[in-house]
Each structure stands twice: as C-alpha cells, then as structure tokens.
Amino acid sequence: MYYWKLLVRFVVAGLALAGTVLAQKAPTHRSAYEQYVLKTRTLPAPQSICYKLDRDVFTQILPPETFLKNRQNPRARTSATASFSVTYSNFSPEARTAFQYAVDIWSNLLSSPVPIRIQANWTTQSEGVLGSASPAEVRLGSDGTQKGRGIYPIALAEKIARRPLNNPNDPDIVASFNRNNNWYYGLDGKTPQGQTDLVTVVLHEIGHGLGMTGFFNASNNRGEYLVGFPSVYDHFIENSQGQRIVAETGRFPDGSLELYQQLTGGNLFLNGPLLQQRSGQRIKIYAPSRYDRGSSIYHVDETTYPAGNPNSLMSPQIGQAEAIHSPGPLVLNIFRDMEWRTTSVLHEPLPDVEEIADLRFTVRIVSDTTVQANTVRMFYRKSAPSGADTTYTSVTPTLVAGTTDTYAYTLPAAQARGEVWYYFLVQDVTGRAYTNPGKAPAGFQLLNVVRVGPDNIPPTILAGPTRNFIFNPAVNDSLQVLADVSDDRQSIDTVYVEYQVNGQIRPAVPLFRTTTLNGIRYDSLFSAKIPFAANTLKDGDVITYRIVARDSSRARNQTISPRTGTYEVRVTSALPTRDSYATTFQDQATANEFVGAGFSIATPSGFADPAIHSEHPYRNGADFEYRSNFEMVLRTPIRIKANPDSAVMRFDEIVLVEPGEPGSQYGDDDFYDYVIVEGSKDNGRTWLPITTGYDANDQTDWINAYNRNLVNGANANERNSTTPGTPSLYKRRDGISLTSNGNFRPNDQVLIRFRLFVDQLAHGWGWAIDNLQIQVPPPPPVLGVEPVNIGSFAVYPNPVSNGLLRVEAQLTKSFAEAGLTVTGTTGQTVRQQTLKVSGSKINEQLDLTQLPTGLYFVKLQVGETQLTKKIIVTK
C-alpha cells in the first residue's frame, strides 16, 4: 500500500466558528499506522487518462479573452501570472510549439510565485489513449492549505505555501502523449477531419496535473479511498442531495456498497462557494456505472458538457476535429475554490520546549485578493478541547515592524506553561475566512499544539528485521539496520544498536539520519550497517540486536525496540550443491535442509502430513514502512540444468493471502500481500525472482475461500480473512521455469526461497507448500490414448472493447461442467471459473472489464482435453 512522511503535526479538534466561542468535538485518537501516515511528506500521485473519441465533431472553443489580449502584447510571457518550465522528451519542433501554446494559456489563467515544472513525454501508448498525466508529487497538510487533511498536487501546494516544496530540479507535473495518433499541431483551433488537436489534449492533461485528480476508486461493488485521505478536489464532490462524500463517511464508508453506488450512480457534482457565487451552478462530473480508474470522477460529464460546450475541455474523451482552447468558466471557478485563488495563512508550528519562557507566535498573510483590515486573529486555549469545554481566548497579533505581511503575538511565560492549543484566522474583503491549520474533511477546525515544561515522553521507534539469515560466513558481509525514530516533543539526540553474537556483547553501533532511501525521502529514518569480516562468524551463530533511541530532553527519555527481547539473525551455510531436489516433507531430516523466518515445516490441525507452512494467520507488516517479509530457504543450492525442459520446478500449494485490486499486477501499488519464489546465486545476499508475485486471486477456490469469512481488524478499513486452509485447497503449480526470465543460466548454483510479503493492512491464513520437486523429471506420459475431438469452441467479440466476452462451445458429448481459465502472456492466471454445460452446449458471457489492455489466452478444459483461444482486450 502507501507510505508517507510529513513534517508538520496536527491534532483533529472539530470546530465550528461562532464568534470567539467554538463548538467542539473531542480530539480523534489514531492508530499507530494512521499517526505514521500523517508524518508523510510525499505520496503517490494518481494518473488520469484522456481517451480518443473516434469520430469528427467539428467544434471550436477559442482561448480565454485574457490570454488573447495578453498575446497581442509583445511582452506576453512577462505579463503571465504563472511561470511554467517544460522539459521535453522526444517531442518534434511542431509538437513543442503546440505544447507551449497550451502552457501559455494556463499561465495567464493561474497565479503562482513558484515556477511550475512539467516533464512532457512523447511516447507509445495503448490504442485509443491520447495522453495521461498526474502530479509528479502530492502533499498532505502542507503550510497554508485550507483542507488540513487534504492531499494537494505539488504545484498547488507550492502556490499556497508561496515557496518551493520539492527539489528544484524535480518536475511538478508528468504528462505523456501518444505519438501513434494523427495529431493536428496548429494553434488556430481549425482542426481538420480525422485529426486530434494537440493543444486541446495538452490543456486537458495539464488540468489534471494542476489539481483535477484524486483518490477515489471502485471495484467489486465496493467504493474505496485509495490512500485514506481525500484530495483537495475530492472535498468538493457532492451528490444530488448536497451531501459531501468525504464529509459523510458514516453514510458512505470506505470499502462499502454505499460508496460504490455514489461513485457509479451518474449523479455526482463539484460544488464550491466561489463556483456558486460566480455561476450559480454545480459541475456534473463523469460517474458512469462501470468505474474506470483513468476517467471516472476526475472528468466533467460528457453528456452534460458535450462537444462545443465551453466547459467541455475536462470531459473524458476528445473527439477528432475538436478544438477546446479554454478550461471553461466552471472549471476555472472550481480551481479557484481549490485554492488557486486564496489567502495563504503561513505559520511554522512552534516546537515543544522545556524551559518556561515567553512564547512568540508569528504568522505571515499573503493574499491573492484583499485582506480585511484588523481581522488577523489567534485563538488559543490551555487544554485539549472537549465536548463540554469549547471556549477559546482570542488575541490580535500585531504587524511586525519592517514587514507588510507578518504578524506576531507573545504569550507570557506564566500563561504558556503546559499546553497551548491554537490556530490563526484571517478574513478577506468578501468575508471568506482562512485558517492555519486548515479544517478536516467534515469541516472541523484542526489545531496546532505546543507544550512547555518537562518532557517525560520517550521517542517512538518503528523497526523490524531487514534480514533473517547470513548464508556464507566465509565472505565479508553486513547487517543493515533501519528504524523510523521520532519524538512528539523534543528532537532525537542519539540512536544506536546494541548487538551480541552468541550472547557475547559487541560494541554498540550508532545509527545516523538518512534523508533518502530507494528514491523516497524521509524525515525521521535512521540507518546503520553492522559489518562482519570474513570468517568471523560460523555456521550456527546467532546475532541478536535491539535499537535504542534517546531524545534531547533534560530527562533523556529512552525507547528500546523491540520492547521485549531482541531481533535475531541466524548464521547458516549452504549444503552441498545438487542437480535435483524432491521432498514430501515426511522425512524428519528434511527440516535440516531448510531455514525459515515466519515459516516452518509443520502439520497444522486439519492436515494429515507435514509441509512448509507460514504462520497461520500471518502477521501484518511491522517494519519502518509497516511491511514485513517472511521466508523459507532451501539450504541446498541447485545447479541449473542446460536443458530448459529439465530446468523446472513444481509443488502443491495453498495461498490464502490478501488479494490485490482487480486488474492489478505484481509490482503495482494496489497489488497488496503476495507470495513469490526467488533464487540467489551469491549465497543469499541478493535475490532475483523465479516466478512473479501472486496472491489469493490466482485461483478461484482460493479467492472464494479468502472472502468467505472477513472480519474487521484493528486498523480502520482493515478486513481480515479468518478462513483456514484445508487440504482440499491444494493446487498444483507446475512447469515453473528456472531460466525463462533470464535471471539464471545453466550451471548457476542457486539457492531457492519462498517469500511472503505483507503490508500493514489485512491478512489471511497464509501459505502452504508440499510435494516440492526441483529439476525432477515429470511422471512418464500414459501411452496409447488417441486425441479426442471434443467439438467446437468460439469466443467473440475479438478484440474485446466493451469488457464483455461471449464463450460458446458445441461438444461432441455431454459433460456436467467445464473449466475456463484466462491467463496473461506471462502465464499468470487472471480469471478462473467453472462453466455449466447444458447438455453438450456452453454459452456464457464473461465480464473482463477489470483487465487492462493486452493479449490474453482463454483456455477451455473439458475432461482431459484443453482448447485455447487468443483474445485482445482494448479500452
């Protein structure tokens, strides 16, 4: 799932303004994971797709009057109110000219003191796709934002903060355009028949990068928040009754049918105060009955705003001979509501202090309009608000000498002692109020809190083992230690790791702050490596360690992770290399041939024979990213055979692990827990895949069993499966090539491991593996059986463009049922079900709407005979 860091901390305190007295709900208490999420700086950004309407519409919408007037000015670029900088990849000169024209239009419609950087890519995309775009980064709760729990595209977050927030060399928007399209590169809007206007599509995609994006999703009759927090755009979505979706989580909870019905009911709108004030309208958005993650919700409705309508730019499809050179007045007004026109209330929350002294609060006010005189206020109280106590003290900060926009208020030391809960408020000349921090999705005011006095609260540590085994003590090696260490009051003073080898204490190793790991930026990640020289360890040694953190308070508060016991790394060595390996796990000596963490060779209740089993159920992820890896390693290296038909492995298995979203693939953010078989040719220091990752979706019986008994977990939106594995769920995984993906070659000596990856939410029974065979010849085929002609088999339409596939077969004799499997080009099963046979006929319709564009194989299994058809899925 998703992992984020954020510098500023907030406390939900649900307020409604009524003069100086505020109606108050009690602060919301969050799970450890939710608190971790709130510390995140960077989140994954969703991508929107613009599709081609394959017909000519012959319409033209001219650019906004403001742009046309400025374009007549020889200093047009300098008169723009926003600056864009574009980095082009593979664009032709004529395509660049069209792109820049679209950029110039946007630069005259928005204002920002921070340059907006775009990475523009000219690429090959799927047929029917014109382009796609997303913010390069998004921010949660950055300075000055009015949606305090809202996710903002980086360009908008920087505009509100009035300063850069990401690396100055990084893009703010990433947009890609399909080179395999018949483009019109002209700037006049006179798009010929059969061509698509590039200026229009670029304007459209930049609109997504600037904010028309969000985190709703729908699948399997469930509506979802992909990351647990709504985008700024999501805040303005309401239904026909005026119910704001993000504010009505009781009516429309995450993962519910009720939310799904809203997202696919064709009756959602965008609404905001400036939109109402300037137009008196709501914007109907695209919410078709079949949810499409690339276009649903984050486009305006195609029917309400058809070709030729001035507000049609952000519709999900762009037709041929259609030029729309303006976002339209409705979209521009909702952009203003989304804070492209705002008053920024900028404040750096005060750090906690132990010394009793005056507290000086400062706030900077920068407005795109006019601030109403004498409306800068600070509201504070001395304890956390409660339902019965909602009174705030209101004070007026004064303008700091020598500035025009910075105000300050000093709270005397006697009043500052203890806790101070506070926020700032200012009004513009229209009476619109702006606060810092902003408000929660339900409209509650959020608060900053500063504590003055002794700090007796220790730091928190999020950590887990990064490695379970060292396989070759004869070479130099090391153990990496990673921990997220933070303190809610003082800074961190010291982090170190204490470790022992076979109970013998070794010198402690300090951990140092690490800002970037694997391309992700962190605010409180600490790391170290414990080195082990060659031959200083031996087979059977055990390394134990724990992480110690102290804050910089006077008390030097300390935390140890794990709270009890230690983390453990076992030292082992490989057994003699073999050319093949087979076991049914019946022999007790087999246990010495494997080493496991979170796995063992066991015979759980309900099973008659031993096999490899993960923990049942397995645990949620628990390291610094709320992830964990459990593994079982065969200590016997296998020498890869030269004959690819012999270099295969097979085993029986049960996989009841959390499934990914429909249509997700291994490697996607929404492909959650998974199992995978991997190999290592350097004694376990690095591992490469043999299979791709897969989950309970791999087999119909597995996913049905997983979903049969779902219960609420400890975290919000967590649904765990309590269905136990049974021997009847074993499935054969056959013909696993050890060489086909190119990671391993003949004569490589390879360790084999079975790994279970888990994230922070939702778990199931786990994984079981039996009857393992590696490079063992399969049983000889049964001879003397003539091929059987079972009849005819047809699938249509092909290509599949609407997601529905008809399967028909006329068999030569009657069968009770037939098996049908849909696989991708990599061999991964994406659909499996049993078809009823009516006498000797099959006539079924399959819904493949969740499959991405691509080539698939449809296999019909009747008795001992299998027939296969190729299909192409298009969107």
Secondary structure, DSSP 8 states (H G I E B T S, - for coil): ------S---EE--EEEETTEEEE-------HHHHHHHT-S-B----EEEEEEEEEEEEEE---HHHHHHHTSTTHHHH-SS-EEEEEES--HHHHHHHHHHHHHHHTT---SS-EEEEEEEE---TTEEEEEEES-EEES-TT-SBTT-EEEHHHHHHHHTS--S-TTS-SEEEEEESSS-EE--SSS---TT-EEHHHHHHHHHHHHHT----EEEETTEEEESSSS-BTTGGGEEETT--BGGG-TTTS-TTBHHHHHHHTSS-EEE--HHHHHHHS--EEB---SS--TTTSSSSB-TTTS-TT-TT-TTSSEEEEEEEE-S--HHHHHHHIIIIIS-EEEE------BSS---EEEEEEEEESS-B-TT--EEEEESS---SS--B-EEE--EE-TT-SSEEEEEE-HHHHSEEEEEEEEEEBTT--EEEES-B-TTS-BEEEEEEES------EEEE--S-SEE--TTS-EEEEEEEEEE-SSS-EEEEEEEEEETTEEEEEEE-EEEEEETTEEEEEEEEEEEEE-TTSS-TT-EEEEEEEEEESSTT--EEEESSSS-EEEEE------BS-EEE-S-SGGGGGGEEEESEEEE--TT-SS-EEEE-SS-----STTS-EEEEEEEEEEEE--SSTTTSEEEEEEEEE-----TT--TTSTT--SEEEEEEESSTTSS-EESS--B-GGGSHHHHHHHHHSEEE-SSTT-EEE-----GGG-EEEEEEESSTTSS--TT-EEEEEEEEEE-SS---SEEEEEEEEES--------S------EEEEEESSSBSSSEEEEEEEESS--SEEEEEEEETTS-EEEEEEEE-BTTEEEEEEE-TTS-SEEEEEEEEETTEEEEEEEEE--
